[in-house]
Amino acid sequence: MGGRWKINMLSYLLNEGKLRYSELRKKLVGISERMLIAKLKELEQDNLITRIVYQQVPPKVEYELTVLGRSLEEILTLRDKWGEDNLPESML
């Protein structure tokens, strides 16, 4: 589960619930489409997220945390709190 993209994706899904592909892409500033697709597939293979496809035009795809993904809540919350507590004053 290394790398900044996966951790950030999991945090967004934890805090905001289901998110569409386009919403994740907007939130992850700097990520390429190729990288986003790859990381989403990896998280899905690791059973941390679920991909929900709606049969409509235009196609709609949403992602949400699985039960296993939700089990990371305490870890992700502690990570976010540590970051906030240790943010340099120049960034406040």
C-alpha positions as CSV (number, residue, x, y, z in Angstrom):
1,M,0.0,0.0,0.0
2,G,3.0,2.3,-0.6
3,G,3.0,5.5,-2.5
4,R,1.2,8.7,-2.1
5,W,-1.6,8.1,-4.6
6,K,-3.1,5.0,-2.9
7,I,-3.1,6.5,0.5
8,N,-4.7,9.7,-0.7
9,M,-7.4,7.8,-2.7
10,L,-8.2,5.7,0.4
11,S,-8.4,8.9,2.5
12,Y,-10.8,10.6,0.1
13,L,-13.0,7.6,-0.1
14,L,-13.0,7.3,3.6
15,N,-13.9,10.9,4.2
16,E,-16.3,11.4,1.3
17,G,-17.8,8.0,0.6
18,K,-18.5,6.9,-3.0
19,L,-16.6,8.9,-5.6
20,R,-16.8,8.9,-9.3
21,Y,-13.7,8.4,-11.4
22,S,-13.7,12.1,-12.5
23,E,-14.1,13.3,-8.9
24,L,-11.0,11.3,-7.8
25,R,-9.0,12.6,-10.8
26,K,-9.8,16.2,-9.8
27,K,-8.8,15.7,-6.2
28,L,-5.5,14.0,-7.0
29,V,-3.7,16.9,-8.5
30,G,-0.8,15.8,-10.7
31,I,-1.8,12.2,-11.2
32,S,-1.8,11.0,-14.8
33,E,-4.8,9.1,-16.1
34,R,-2.6,6.0,-16.6
35,M,-1.4,6.1,-13.0
36,L,-4.9,6.7,-11.7
37,I,-6.3,3.7,-13.6
38,A,-3.4,1.5,-12.4
39,K,-3.7,2.4,-8.8
40,L,-7.4,1.9,-8.8
41,K,-7.0,-1.5,-10.2
42,E,-4.4,-2.4,-7.6
43,L,-6.6,-1.3,-4.8
44,E,-9.5,-3.3,-6.3
45,Q,-7.3,-6.4,-6.6
46,D,-6.2,-5.9,-2.9
47,N,-10.0,-5.9,-2.0
48,L,-9.7,-2.4,-0.5
49,I,-12.1,-0.7,-2.9
50,T,-15.1,-1.8,-5.0
51,R,-15.8,-0.5,-8.5
52,I,-19.4,0.0,-9.2
53,V,-20.5,0.3,-12.9
54,Y,-23.9,1.7,-13.7
55,Q,-25.3,0.6,-17.1
56,Q,-26.3,4.0,-18.5
57,V,-25.2,6.5,-21.2
58,P,-22.8,8.1,-20.6
59,P,-21.2,5.4,-18.5
60,K,-21.0,6.0,-14.7
61,V,-18.4,4.4,-12.5
62,E,-18.0,4.9,-8.8
63,Y,-15.6,3.6,-6.2
64,E,-16.1,3.0,-2.6
65,L,-14.2,1.3,0.3
66,T,-14.8,-2.3,1.1
67,V,-15.1,-3.6,4.6
68,L,-11.4,-4.3,4.5
69,G,-10.7,-0.8,3.2
70,R,-12.8,0.7,6.0
71,S,-10.7,-1.3,8.5
72,L,-7.9,1.2,7.7
73,E,-9.9,4.1,9.1
74,E,-8.0,4.5,12.3
75,I,-4.6,4.3,10.6
76,L,-5.7,6.9,8.0
77,T,-7.2,9.2,10.6
78,L,-4.0,9.0,12.7
79,R,-1.9,9.8,9.7
80,D,-4.0,12.8,8.8
81,K,-3.9,14.0,12.4
82,W,-0.1,13.6,12.6
83,G,0.2,15.6,9.4
84,E,-2.0,18.4,10.7
85,D,-0.2,18.5,14.1
86,N,3.2,18.7,12.4
87,L,2.4,21.1,9.6
88,P,5.1,23.8,9.4
89,E,3.8,27.2,10.6
90,S,4.7,28.6,7.2
91,M,2.0,26.5,5.7
92,L,-0.8,27.5,8.1
